[in-house]
Amino acid sequence: MAKVFAITNQKGGVGKTTTSVNLAASLAATRRRILLVDLDPQGNATMGSGISKNEIENTAYELLTKKASIEEVIVRSELGKYDVIPANGDLTAAEVELLNEIGREYRLKKVLADVRDNYEFILIDCPPSLSMLTVNALAAADGVLIPMQCEYYALEGLAALMSTVEQIKETVNPDLEVSGILRTMYDPRNSLTRDVSSELKEYFGDKLYKVAIPRNVRLAEAPSHGMSVLHYDKNSKVSIAYLALAGEIVRKIKAESKLTGK
């Protein structure tokens, strides 16, 4: 059964979608079966996977509003070698339509239950806000992966996000855990970056991934070509970093499985 990660941060511009696409591609490169769920109406994860968000017939909107089955919605990222539940601006309407629905927080969890056995990892790219879409992602997830920059404003945002996770855990998903904190746009030459990184390590311990994603021009260029950085420039430092992150996540899950016997 797939391990489900919600990749989220209520602060925008931290590399959330970039991480979703590149982690999906990196895990797929290790021959694992991956489903990437684009739950952001901007549809950037869809476009970054080489899928035109304006040409697809069914999206996460049709899925959440029961207008299409999950089999009808899933499309293939041919270059990335992973499956995608795509999104576009239509998804904004899903929030309005779900407002009066009973069990609206669990709509995504219920539809993913039909395909969890088909994948090893399901990654959910969340919008940069605490919306009904984000709540759906957190309700469906086993763990939360939090990308963040090493700056003090980001630390404030992280505190708010941790509070949100605790609220969701108490009310909607008691099994939800923070799986890891990922440092993005990392520049070790910057003293502030090093200071914030030290604080994160002290507070979160082994929840802080050892891998940090460096600042890189190739990473910024890749989405405009509809591909992950792994396929745009496989030898770049950032490609190697995302492959290392995939390896770290897999090893961590295996270690946890040995401890719990699951």
C-alpha positions in Angstrom: 0.0 0.0 0.0 1.3 3.4 -0.9 2.8 5.8 1.5 1.0 9.1 1.1 2.8 12.4 1.6 1.2 15.9 1.6 3.8 18.3 0.4 2.7 21.6 1.9 3.7 25.0 3.3 1.3 27.9 3.9 4.0 30.2 2.8 4.3 30.5 -1.0 7.5 30.5 -3.0 9.4 27.9 -0.9 9.8 25.2 -3.6 6.7 23.1 -2.8 5.6 22.3 -6.3 9.2 22.1 -7.5 9.8 19.5 -4.8 6.6 17.6 -5.6 7.5 17.2 -9.3 11.2 16.5 -8.8 10.7 14.0 -5.9 8.1 12.2 -8.0 10.6 12.0 -10.9 13.4 10.9 -8.6 11.4 8.2 -6.9 10.1 7.0 -10.3 13.8 6.8 -11.5 14.3 4.2 -8.8 11.6 2.1 -10.5 9.0 2.8 -7.9 5.3 3.3 -8.9 4.4 6.9 -8.2 1.2 9.0 -8.3 1.5 12.8 -8.1 -1.8 14.6 -7.1 -1.9 18.2 -8.2 -4.2 19.9 -5.7 -3.3 23.4 -6.5 -5.7 25.3 -8.9 -2.6 26.9 -10.5 -1.8 23.5 -12.0 1.9 24.1 -11.9 2.7 20.5 -11.0 0.6 19.4 -13.9 2.5 21.6 -16.3 5.9 20.7 -14.7 5.1 17.0 -15.5 4.7 17.8 -19.2 0.9 17.8 -19.2 -1.1 20.7 -20.6 -3.5 21.8 -17.9 -5.8 23.5 -20.6 -6.2 20.4 -22.8 -7.1 17.7 -20.2 -10.7 16.6 -20.1 -10.8 15.5 -16.4 -9.0 17.0 -13.4 -8.9 16.9 -9.6 -12.1 19.0 -9.8 -14.1 16.3 -11.5 -12.6 13.7 -9.1 -13.5 15.6 -5.9 -17.0 16.5 -7.1 -17.7 12.9 -8.2 -18.1 13.9 -11.9 -15.4 11.4 -12.9 -13.8 8.3 -11.5 -10.1 8.2 -10.5 -9.4 5.9 -13.4 -10.8 8.6 -15.8 -8.8 11.3 -14.2 -5.3 9.8 -14.0 -2.9 10.6 -16.8 0.7 9.6 -17.4 3.7 11.8 -17.4 5.5 10.0 -20.2 8.9 11.7 -19.5 8.7 11.5 -15.8 7.4 7.9 -15.8 4.8 8.5 -13.1 1.0 9.0 -13.0 -0.6 12.4 -12.4 -4.0 13.6 -11.1 -3.9 16.9 -13.0 -5.4 20.3 -12.0 -6.3 23.6 -13.5 -8.3 26.7 -12.5 -11.5 24.6 -12.4 -10.3 23.2 -9.1 -11.2 26.5 -7.4 -14.9 25.7 -7.8 -14.5 22.4 -6.0 -14.0 24.2 -2.7 -17.3 26.0 -3.1 -19.1 22.9 -4.1 -17.8 20.9 -1.2 -18.8 23.4 1.5 -22.2 21.9 2.1 -21.1 18.3 1.6 -21.1 15.9 4.5 -17.6 14.4 5.0 -16.1 16.9 2.7 -12.7 16.7 4.5 -12.4 13.0 3.4 -13.3 13.2 -0.2 -9.7 12.9 -1.5 -8.9 10.1 1.0 -11.9 8.1 -0.2 -11.0 8.3 -3.9 -7.3 7.5 -3.3 -8.3 4.4 -1.3 -9.3 2.8 -4.6 -5.7 3.0 -6.0 -3.4 3.0 -3.0 -2.4 -0.6 -3.7 -1.3 0.4 -7.2 1.5 2.7 -6.0 4.4 2.8 -3.6 4.2 6.5 -3.1 1.4 9.1 -3.5 2.6 12.7 -3.4 0.1 15.5 -3.0 1.1 19.0 -4.1 -1.0 21.4 -1.9 -2.0 25.0 -2.5 -0.1 27.6 -0.5 -3.0 28.3 1.9 -5.1 26.5 4.5 -8.1 25.7 2.3 -10.5 22.9 2.0 -8.2 21.4 -0.6 -5.3 21.4 1.9 -7.4 19.9 4.6 -8.4 17.1 2.1 -4.7 16.5 1.5 -3.8 16.4 5.2 -6.8 14.1 5.9 -5.6 11.7 3.2 -1.9 11.7 4.1 0.2 9.5 6.3 2.9 12.2 6.6 3.6 15.8 5.9 6.7 16.9 3.9 7.5 20.5 4.5 9.8 22.4 2.1 11.1 25.7 3.5 13.8 28.3 3.0 16.3 28.9 5.7 15.1 32.4 6.7 13.4 33.8 9.8 10.1 34.6 8.2 10.0 31.0 7.1 10.4 29.9 10.7 7.3 31.9 11.7 5.4 30.3 8.9 6.6 26.9 10.0 5.3 27.5 13.5 1.8 28.2 12.1 1.9 25.1 9.9 2.9 22.9 12.8 -0.1 24.3 14.7 -2.3 23.4 11.7 -1.0 19.9 11.5 -1.8 19.4 15.2 -5.3 20.7 14.7 -5.8 18.3 11.8 -4.4 15.5 13.8 -6.8 16.2 16.7 -9.9 16.6 14.5 -9.6 14.8 11.2 -6.6 12.5 10.9 -5.1 11.1 14.2 -2.4 9.2 12.3 -1.0 12.3 10.6 2.7 12.9 11.3 5.4 15.4 10.1 7.6 13.1 8.0 10.3 15.7 7.4 11.5 19.2 6.9 13.3 19.9 3.6 15.6 22.9 3.3 15.2 24.4 -0.2 17.1 27.2 -2.1 19.9 26.4 0.3 23.1 28.4 0.2 25.6 27.3 2.9 27.8 30.5 2.3 25.0 32.6 3.9 25.4 32.9 7.7 21.6 33.4 8.1 21.0 30.1 6.2 23.5 28.3 8.5 21.9 29.8 11.7 18.4 28.9 10.7 19.5 25.4 9.6 21.1 24.9 13.1 17.9 25.9 14.8 15.9 23.5 12.6 18.3 20.7 13.5 18.1 21.4 17.2 14.3 21.6 17.2 13.3 18.8 14.8 16.3 16.4 15.1 15.9 13.5 12.7 12.8 15.1 11.2 15.1 17.4 9.3 16.3 15.7 6.1 20.0 15.5 5.8 19.7 16.5 2.1 19.3 20.2 1.4 18.2 21.4 -2.1 20.7 24.1 -3.4 19.9 27.2 -5.3 20.2 26.4 -9.0 19.4 28.1 -12.3 18.6 24.8 -14.0 15.9 24.1 -11.4 14.2 27.3 -12.3 14.4 26.6 -16.0 13.1 23.1 -16.1 9.4 23.8 -15.5 9.2 26.0 -18.6 10.1 22.9 -20.6 7.5 20.7 -18.9 10.0 18.5 -17.2 11.7 17.8 -13.9 15.3 19.0 -13.4 16.3 15.3 -13.5 15.3 15.1 -17.1 16.4 18.6 -18.0 19.9 18.4 -16.6 20.5 15.0 -14.9 24.1 15.9 -13.9 23.3 19.1 -12.1 23.8 19.4 -8.3 20.1 19.9 -7.8 19.2 16.7 -9.7 21.7 14.8 -7.5 20.2 16.4 -4.4 16.6 15.3 -5.3 17.8 11.7 -6.1 19.5 11.7 -2.7 16.3 13.0 -1.0 14.4 10.1 -2.6 17.0 7.7 -1.3 16.8 9.2 2.2 13.0 9.0 2.3 13.0 5.3 1.1 15.7 4.4 3.7 13.8 6.2 6.5 10.6 4.3 5.7 12.4 1.0 5.6 13.9 1.7 9.0 10.6 2.7 10.5 9.0 -0.4 9.1 11.6 -2.6 10.8 10.9 -0.8 14.1 7.1 -1.1 13.9 7.0 -4.4 12.1 4.7 -2.9 9.5 
